[in-house]
Amino acid sequence: MAEDTFLTLSRPAESLYKEKGSKFIGLAYPITSEEEVKEVLEDLRKTYYDARHHCYAYIIGAEGEKYRANDDGEPNHSAGDPILGQIKSNELTNTLVVVVRYFGGTKLGVSGLITAYKTAAADAIAASEIIEEVVKERLHIRYGYESTNEVMRLIKEYELDILEQEFTADCRMLLAVRQSFYPSLMEKLEMLEEVTMEENS
């Protein structure tokens, strides 16, 4: 993998694992922020309101800089950590996995819980599709209308995503550029006298 790419899930997915009457529903999601994590958990707590536990783990950021594991009342490290372990072993980021448990009346013991949460998480991840995403930087540019052709040529050459654009006497664009292309693109934009930049805004 290139340095400016990472692996994540293409779509939400679900799995079901049963052990001694307990049901473990694995739910995997591609996410980009902790705000999204909160929203998903709120929805799941409403949907599975009668479940005993909603254990989860997530990793966010191209470098996996934000992560958390939560046992939600299960014995310490018996639920959240095994779930987190599955996200890590698949080398995923921007990924949330929740395992909802309905207690079946028979205690599984810590090792049984670890196996159940690990399996439910692994099955949910396997039910989705792992894809490679590119890390992108955002870039605001402003330029005179007469420079449109040069700017459009760079957009094509660097396969830039146009996130916003405004064409008036003074044209503005918000672009997304692949991280590894960023230094070279900046050099070329600096050579265009009519173009001004506001980095990463």
N, C-alpha and C positions, 0 to 999 in steps of 0.2 A: 504494500500500500504506500502511496505517496504520503509525504509529511502533512499535506494539507487536505487529507481525506480522513473519514471516520466511518465506522459501521453503526447502523441503527436499524430499526424495524420499518418495514414499508407500510404496515397497517396494524390496527388492533387485532388481537386474536385471543381465543379462549380455549381452556382445556379442563378436563375433569379427572380427578384421581380419587379413588375410594380406598379406605383402609379401615378395617374393623368397624364398619358402620359410619365412620366420619367421612364427610365429603369435602374435598379440597378443590375449589374452583380457581383455576389459574387464569389471570387476565393480564395480557401484555399490551403496552401502548407505546407508540413513538411520541415523545414530548420534547418541548424545547425550554421549558421554564418551571420553576417551583410553583408558580401561580397555576399552571396547568395541572400539576400534581394535586394541588388542593382541590381544584374543580373536579377532577376524576374521582378522588377519594370521597368527596361529598356526594357525588352521584351514586357511587357504589354503595355507600352507607345507606342511601335511600332505597336503592334497588334490592340490596341484600340486608334489609333492616333487621331480620330475625337471625342473622348469622352470629356465631359466638365471637369470631375474630376476623379482622381485616388486616392482615399482615402485609407489609410491602417493603420494597427497596427501589431506589432509582439512582441513576448516574446521569449527570447533565454536563455538557461542555465538550468541545472537541478534544480536550486533554483529559476529560473525565474529572474536572476539578471540583464539581459539586456532587456529593453522594450521601445517601442516608439509608439506614436499615431500621425497620420498626417491628418489634415483636407483638405489639398490640395485646398485651396480657398473657401471651404464651411465655414459658420459661425463657430466661435470658439466652439470647443467641441461638434459640432453637428454630426460629422462623425467618426473621429479617435477614440474618447473615447467610443462611443457605440460599435465599432468594437472590441476594446481592451477588453471591458466589456464581450463580448461573449467568447473571448479566455480564460479570467479569470474564467468565470462562468462554463466553461467546464474543468477547472483546467489543461489547456494545457500549454506546453512550446515547444520550438523549432518549433513554429508555426507562419506563416505569413498569414494574411487575407487581401486581397485587394478588395475594392468595387469600380467598375468602373460605373460612372453615365453618362447616356445620358439624357440631359435636355429635358423635353417634353413640355415646354412652360408655364406650370403653376407652380408658386412657392408653395412650400409645407409648408413653415414656419419652424422654428427651431424644434418644437415638431414633425412635420411630417417627417423632415429629420432624426431626432434621431430614430424614429420608422423604417424608411426605411433602414437606414444603419445597425441598429441592426438586423432587420429581414433578410436582405441579407447575413450578416455575419453568423448568426445562421444557415440559410439554407445551406450555403456552407460547414460549419463544419459538419452538419448533413449528407451531401452527401458523406463525406469521412468516414473513420472508425477510431475510437479512439483506440489506442493500448498502452500497457505499455512497456516502454523501461527501460533497466538497465543502471545505471551510471557505466562506466568502467574507470579504470586507465590504463595507458600504462606503460610498464616495459621492459627495454632492459636487456637481460641476455647474458652472455658469459660463455662458459664452454668447458672443454676438451671432446673430442669425447667419452672417456670411461664413462662419466657421462650421456650419452644420455638416457639410460633406466630410470634412476631416474627422469630426467627432463620430459620425456614423461609421466611417471606415474603421476607426479604433474599436468601436462597439462590436463590429463584425469580426475583426481580427482577434480580439480577446474574448469573444463569446460572452459579452457582458449582458447581465439581466437589467432591463430598464424597469425600475420599481415605480418611479414617478417621473412625469415630464410636463413641462409647461413651455409653450412656444408663444412668446410675445416679442417685443423689440429686444428684450434680454431673455435668452432661453435658459432654462434650468433643467437639470436631470438628477435623479437619485439613481445610482447604479450599484450593482453588486458584482464584484470581481473576485475571481478565484485567488486565494491568498498567495499562491506561489507566483502569480502573474503580476501582483500588485506593484512591486518595485519597478519593473520594466514599463508598465502602463504609466506610472507616475512620471517617469523620465520623458516619455513621449508627450504626455499632456503638458508638461512644463515647457516643451519646445513650441507649443501652440500659444502665441502671444495673446490671442483673444480669449483663451480659456482660463478661468480662475477656479480654484478648488477649495473645498472645505472637507478635510479628512474625517472619516469615521463618524459623521454626524447622523 
